[in-house]
Amino acid sequence: MKEMPRVAVIGCGPAGLMAATVLSEAGLVVDIFETKGSAGRKFLVAGRGGLNLTHSEQAEPFAARYGNNAAIFKKLLTVFSPADLRAWLRELGVETFIGTSGRVFPKDATAPDILKIWLETLGKRGVVFHYHHRWQGFSQTGDPLFLTETGVLREFPASAVLLALGGASWPQTGSDGSWTAFLAAKGIFLEPFRPANCGIEVAWSEHIRTHFSGKPLKNILLRCGDRQATGDVIITTHGLEGGPVYALSGMIRDLLEKNSPVPIFLDLKRDLLLERLQEKLEQPRSKESLANFLRKAIHLTGPAYSLLREICPPEDLKNPAILAGHIKNLPVPIIKTRPLAEAISSAGGITFPEVNADLMLHKLPGVFVAGEMLDWEAPTGGYLLQGAFSTGYQAAKGLLKWLGHTPPQPPPSSRPKS
Ligand SMILES: Cc1cc2nc3c(=O)[nH]c(=O)nc-3n(C[C@H](O)[C@H](O)[C@H](O)COP(=O)(O)OP(=O)(O)OC[C@H]3O[C@@H](n4cnc5c(N)ncnc54)[C@H](O)[C@@H]3O)c2cc1C
């Protein structure tokens, strides 16, 4: 009987586990390696705030979320689409639902539930997990090398290798980006890692820091240049966090890197047109304090009012027209983005010209890459996990092709219903 090729998947995040799923389903002998003592730590962190698995958006706008890499992702998303992801989860026994925002979440399962079933399924297929194995590049013969828990360097002979080592945010989950040195040494071009989907630092006064950190600015609009995002923003001791901030953080980061001005403005009353707001502010105020007047007239409360006091010159607050302008367009004195370690995701990593359409490294034939270690970024909304799953699927498919193995089964949503 012909012996099945033995392959090494390195990195037990969503991309690596998806690759192991495809490869083991195709009958290959799969060994999966992980530097930490358990799998999917960042996936579990993602699950803490409601696991947003993917999005229900149509293919074209979905792919556009990947910015400069939209064309590449348009293809990747046809190979393993959001529908495939949902169908595959259903095969695992996990139903999903589309939330009001169009985001897709698991129905009755948590991230630990999904991970548990997933790992069990892989285990039943014979996938061997090697924890506490830190990838250290390649040996003279081209096989992957690992530093084990006992400090011993282990070489693992493999017919092909699939790297899914993640980006560089939340390094405590294992994805610390330290692998870059081994690939750079092979002449592979990598963009430096930078924070994506991150908070921003603002020069708050002690008053704001002490009294308002943790408080939300509800239903605001954040504007940076020609882009805007809406939702709740949280004031923190360092600055601002929350969906709208994350959505614009890539643009803010890029402007800061170029030392360009970063024109960020808050619209604290986005449901009121400027003229209507001004009319309301022109009502007689009698002896009421400004804080009380704004609360009653336009429902502007504590944190938003304090930001106005903090940022606007005092005389501006006395003039309804100027005050209305500030409420609709309050400049935020930004300092910088929050550090990479805190970001939800990272930009940077292996650039796409370094890989072929199957995500194999041109300079290292037989070595495939997937997930956040590739240089792409996308907003929150399920696009990050979908990107990890789709690239994991495509790299595994490419690896099968490279080994001359039969292609994987059709993607889950195209399989006949059993
Ligand atoms: C707070 C937070 C919330 C998030 N929420 C969401 C969400 O709701 N929806 C969404 O789509 N995305 C979310 N994400 C992003 C998502 O979790 C990541 O995009 C995804 O985990 C990336 O998958 P990956 O497999 O590429 O990398 P990772 O999940 O980072 O996995 C890489 C693995 O490789 C291992 N590794 C690294 N270096 C080595 C080495 N040298 N040797 C061996 N192993 C190594 C790591 O330990 C890790 O297990 C969130 C992220 C964070 C931090």
The ligand as an ORCA input file, in Angstrom:
! r2SCAN-3c Opt
* xyz 0 1
  C      -9.299     40.624     21.503
  C      -9.497     40.012     20.147
  C     -10.779     39.822     19.655
  C     -10.961     39.306     18.366
  N     -12.241     39.113     17.913
  C     -12.426     38.669     16.655
  C     -13.734     38.440     16.160
  O     -14.739     38.532     16.901
  N     -13.886     38.095     14.855
  C     -12.808     37.937     14.029
  O     -12.994     37.663     12.839
  N     -11.550     38.038     14.495
  C     -11.329     38.410     15.782
  N     -10.062     38.524     16.260
  C      -8.929     38.218     15.355
  C      -8.692     36.705     15.183
  O      -8.666     36.082     16.442
  C      -7.376     36.480     14.427
  O      -7.440     37.168     13.201
  C      -7.118     35.005     14.167
  O      -6.955     34.308     15.391
  C      -5.861     34.814     13.311
  O      -5.713     33.450     13.086
  P      -4.274     32.826     12.711
  O      -4.474     31.369     12.718
  O      -3.757     33.489     11.521
  O      -3.308     33.263     13.909
  P      -3.386     32.964     15.492
  O      -4.775     32.759     15.945
  O      -2.613     34.071     16.102
  O      -2.612     31.603     15.627
  C      -1.222     31.486     15.391
  C      -0.676     30.338     16.237
  O       0.688     30.135     15.931
  C       1.410     29.911     17.136
  N       2.819     30.281     16.951
  C       3.324     31.529     16.773
  N       4.655     31.457     16.634
  C       4.994     30.153     16.727
  C       6.235     29.432     16.637
  N       7.420     30.048     16.428
  N       6.217     28.089     16.734
  C       5.023     27.418     16.930
  N       3.846     28.035     17.036
  C       3.821     29.394     16.925
  C       0.695     30.791     18.136
  O       0.936     30.399     19.468
  C      -0.758     30.645     17.731
  O      -1.390     29.575     18.392
  C      -9.839     38.976     17.559
  C      -8.547     39.124     18.078
  C      -8.366     39.624     19.364
  C      -6.964     39.762     19.902
*
